[in-house]
Amino acid sequence: MGGRLRVLCLLTCMQVLVGTVAGGGARPPAMYVFGSSIVDVGNNNYLPGEAVPRANKPFNGIDFPGSIPTGRFSNGYNTADYVAKKMGFGLSPPAYLSLAPSSSSGPLVLTALSSGVNYASGGAGILDSTNAGNTIPLSKQLQYFEATKAKMVAAVGAGAVDAVLKKSVFVVNIGNNDFYVFAAAELARNRSAEDQRRDAAALNASLVSNYSAAITELYSMGARKFAVVNVWPLGCVPAVRVASPAGACSGLLNQLAAGFNGAVRSLLAGLAPRLPGLVYSLADFYGFTQDVLADPGASGFTDIAGACCGSGRLGGEGECTTNSTLCTNRDQHVFWDRAHPSQRTTFLAAQAFYNGPAKYTTPINFMQLA
């Protein structure tokens, strides 16, 4: 009973928190994050297996407070952190697997009600088959949220939980790994251009169907406000550029990403009228990054092709580890490692999504959503 009273007290105190002003808007009660490594804050640290992608060793986190690796695939904060900061939180809500989720008396419920939970996982895909066994796919992330909600309801009742979820923001940033895996498989199979087009169309249809199901399922569990971040230019990350003698972007991967992004835009526009109360902001990470790459000097970048932390050509041939080559001008690199944005890039992106130029969000920006 003591635990229930403590959580009820927390809900009362949250009325004050919700009124907190964050850059012109009220702070949402909580933020729940779903996605891949670009928004993972340490869930993968808790997954077993040698093949699990982890960012729990230096030089990751070198610019994070205390210069500690936290499981973020970044030199410091990541996209989830900066979106959270803009919305009035200190940083991203903690990783689900760090909250003793199997315990009935652990910190999960209190955290879920007061600030939210991050379910994202490095390597995760929209499809269960993407990097299977080494990550938490989107479907599993939703199961974890469902389990979280059940514990919240047990603690404070369905009405109180629904009130929190209705005003909270649900961040979704996923899809990149599905395309990386697809491109690698197509390359290995040496498919013809026609076969590639057919395979890509089938993949896109499957991804959009699963994406639609995920948004609809979250809505059925009480989510109403969605901050969706589209897939950035996958063909321009250092790991892909190294395949080109000239270090050029992969047109195929960028084309796949752009096609998917267009489909997601149409999907959300179609879902909103059919799901009463659903409000969304779709952030154009693809367009933002393309603009940065086209005019890096405007954002203070001097390196738009190489990884700050990595090995081999463009730093894109090896993961960021303690033995990697590390750049000294980290804020001037678009890419932190072979496949992830630098802290500076994510800061600028979140700023653009929150209340930046209108071309980077549709139909409203993150500030209006929050």
DOLUM-58497 format. One line per 5 residues: number of its first residue (from 1); their letters; for each residue y, x, z of C-alpha. Coordinates in steps of 0.05 Angstrom, whole numbers. Example, Ala and Ser with C-alpha at 12.3 -4.5 7.8 and 13.67 -1.06 7.14 Angstrom:
BEGIN
1	as	-90,246,156; -21,273,143
// end
This chain:
BEGIN
1	mggrl	0,0,0; 47,58,16; 42,84,-55; 58,15,-84; 120,9,-39
6	rvlcl	143,78,-60; 138,60,-133; 174,-6,-122; 230,32,-86; 233,78,-146
11	ltcmq	242,19,-193; 301,-5,-152; 332,64,-153; 322,67,-228; 376,13,-237
16	vlvgt	426,68,-219; 393,117,-266; 394,70,-325; 470,66,-318; 477,141,-326
21	vaggg	522,158,-385; 494,206,-436; 543,224,-492; 569,153,-498; 505,113,-485
26	arppa	466,90,-425; 405,132,-406; 340,95,-422; 293,84,-363; 241,130,-394
31	myvfg	219,166,-457; 148,169,-484; 132,222,-536; 76,221,-588; 64,275,-641
36	ssivd	44,345,-658; 64,416,-638; 137,406,-656; 142,360,-594; 83,384,-551
41	vgnnn	106,409,-483; 40,436,-458; -16,385,-467; -58,435,-506; -58,482,-447
46	ylpge	-107,434,-414; -155,426,-472; -220,466,-471; -243,511,-528; -225,576,-561
51	avpra	-200,543,-625; -147,500,-590; -77,521,-613; -37,541,-552; 32,570,-539
56	nkpfn	18,592,-467; 31,667,-477; 93,708,-492; 134,713,-535; 134,637,-533
61	gidfp	185,613,-482; 226,677,-483; 290,636,-483; 264,581,-437; 293,583,-366
66	gsipt	256,639,-331; 231,666,-398; 163,634,-387; 114,606,-438; 106,532,-424
71	grfsn	60,509,-480; 119,495,-526; 112,525,-595; 183,552,-590; 224,609,-563
76	gynta	254,557,-515; 264,483,-516; 235,440,-572; 254,376,-608; 228,331,-553
81	dyvak	271,368,-502; 335,363,-541; 326,290,-559; 313,278,-484; 374,318,-464
86	kmgfg	418,279,-512; 392,214,-481; 410,236,-411; 346,269,-385; 341,341,-362
91	lsppa	287,357,-414; 226,325,-445; 182,285,-398; 122,327,-375; 56,333,-412
96	ylsla	7,277,-397; -50,325,-381; -7,361,-329; 1,298,-287; -70,292,-260
101	pssss	-82,230,-302; -152,219,-275; -125,211,-204; -104,143,-178; -54,174,-130
106	gplvl	-26,231,-173; 45,237,-200; 30,201,-266; 56,131,-247; 119,156,-213
111	talss	135,201,-271; 119,148,-324; 166,99,-291; 223,146,-275; 227,191,-337
116	gvnya	166,180,-382; 108,220,-407; 95,267,-467; 28,256,-501; 40,303,-561
121	sggag	-11,356,-580; -6,418,-623; -49,410,-685; -52,334,-678; -55,289,-738
126	ildst	-47,216,-756; -120,220,-777; -174,233,-726; -206,282,-774; -146,329,-775
131	nagnt	-165,391,-734; -218,349,-700; -243,374,-633; -184,421,-621; -127,373,-608
136	iplsk	-108,303,-584; -102,259,-647; -51,203,-650; -104,150,-635; -124,186,-571
141	qlqyf	-51,194,-551; -44,119,-555; -106,110,-512; -75,156,-460; -12,114,-461
146	eatka	-53,51,-453; -87,82,-392; -19,102,-365; 7,31,-372; -53,2,-337
151	kmvaa	-39,47,-276; 35,29,-278; 17,-46,-279; -31,-36,-221; 25,-2,-181
156	vgaga	85,-48,-194; 61,-108,-234; 64,-127,-307; 134,-157,-305; 166,-94,-278
161	vdavl	129,-49,-327; 147,-92,-387; 220,-89,-366; 218,-13,-365; 181,-6,-431
166	kksvf	227,-55,-466; 287,-10,-453; 252,57,-460; 251,101,-522; 186,118,-558
171	vvnig	191,182,-598; 141,193,-655; 139,258,-694; 73,270,-731; 42,280,-799
176	nndfy	53,353,-814; -18,376,-796; -51,323,-839; -17,353,-900; -31,425,-880
181	vfaaa	-105,409,-874; -105,370,-939; -70,426,-978; -119,478,-951; -178,435,-970
186	elarn	-151,423,-1040; -139,497,-1050; -210,514,-1027; -240,462,-1074; -199,486,-1133
191	rsaed	-182,415,-1155; -149,398,-1220; -77,372,-1220; -102,301,-1236; -153,303,-1180
196	qrrda	-100,330,-1132; -54,271,-1149; -110,222,-1138; -130,254,-1072; -58,257,-1049
201	aalna	-48,183,-1064; -110,165,-1024; -87,209,-966; -18,178,-966; -47,108,-965
206	slvsn	-92,126,-906; -36,160,-867; 12,102,-877; -41,51,-857; -57,90,-793
211	ysaai	17,100,-779; 30,26,-785; -28,10,-739; -1,60,-687; 69,31,-687
216	telys	41,-40,-683; -5,-21,-626; 51,11,-586; 92,-52,-599; 35,-95,-572
221	mgark	35,-53,-509; 109,-65,-497; 146,-13,-538; 209,-39,-572; 254,21,-586
226	favvn	226,74,-634; 258,141,-649; 216,164,-709; 224,234,-737; 198,245,-807
231	vwplg	159,305,-833; 202,366,-848; 195,410,-911; 124,435,-899; 125,478,-961
236	cvpav	180,522,-934; 149,547,-869; 133,622,-868; 57,609,-865; 63,574,-933
241	rvasp	115,619,-964; 70,680,-957; 25,650,-1010; 81,659,-1061; 95,730,-1087
246	agacs	169,713,-1085; 165,680,-1017; 184,613,-1047; 172,544,-1018; 111,505,-1041
251	gllnq	134,449,-1086; 68,412,-1077; 72,409,-1001; 145,389,-1002; 129,335,-1053
256	laagf	73,308,-1008; 119,308,-948; 176,274,-985; 128,220,-1013; 101,206,-944
261	ngavr	171,203,-914; 191,151,-966; 130,110,-949; 146,113,-874; 217,91,-888
266	sllag	191,30,-926; 139,16,-873; 189,13,-816; 237,-29,-856; 180,-78,-869
271	laprl	154,-79,-797; 220,-93,-763; 229,-164,-789; 156,-181,-772; 157,-154,-700
276	pglvy	211,-191,-660; 254,-145,-618; 231,-81,-652; 289,-33,-663; 282,36,-694
281	sladf	320,98,-716; 287,140,-770; 310,212,-767; 309,253,-831; 283,321,-808
286	ygftq	265,335,-881; 335,324,-908; 368,360,-849; 325,422,-858; 335,422,-934
291	dvlad	410,422,-922; 404,480,-873; 362,520,-922; 412,506,-978; 472,529,-937
296	pgasg	447,569,-877; 514,602,-863; 544,535,-846; 497,530,-786; 499,604,-768
301	ftdia	431,623,-797; 418,689,-832; 342,684,-842; 314,621,-874; 246,647,-896
306	gaccg	215,692,-843; 187,678,-774; 223,708,-714; 157,719,-680; 95,736,-720
311	sgrlg	61,789,-761; 52,810,-834; 96,790,-891; 153,743,-871; 120,742,-802
316	gegec	78,687,-830; 9,718,-831; -5,715,-757; 9,672,-696; 64,689,-646
321	ttnst	31,731,-591; 49,786,-542; 33,837,-595; 75,805,-650; 138,832,-680
326	lctnr	197,797,-647; 266,790,-678; 328,802,-635; 373,751,-668; 332,689,-651
331	dqhvf	389,640,-660; 398,663,-732; 327,646,-752; 309,576,-777; 236,589,-760
336	wdrah	210,612,-693; 139,627,-716; 97,615,-778; 101,539,-774; 153,517,-723
341	psqrt	228,512,-718; 268,558,-672; 303,531,-610; 369,534,-647; 342,493,-706
346	tflaa	315,439,-660; 380,436,-621; 420,425,-685; 370,374,-711; 371,333,-647
351	qafyn	446,335,-647; 446,309,-719; 396,254,-702; 433,232,-640; 503,221,-667
356	gpaky	512,267,-727; 525,250,-800; 500,181,-819; 457,209,-875; 408,238,-824
361	ttpin	388,172,-791; 373,101,-814; 389,45,-800; 422,68,-735; 425,135,-699
366	fmqla	389,156,-635; 451,144,-592; 456,72,-616; 381,63,-605; 385,90,-533
// end
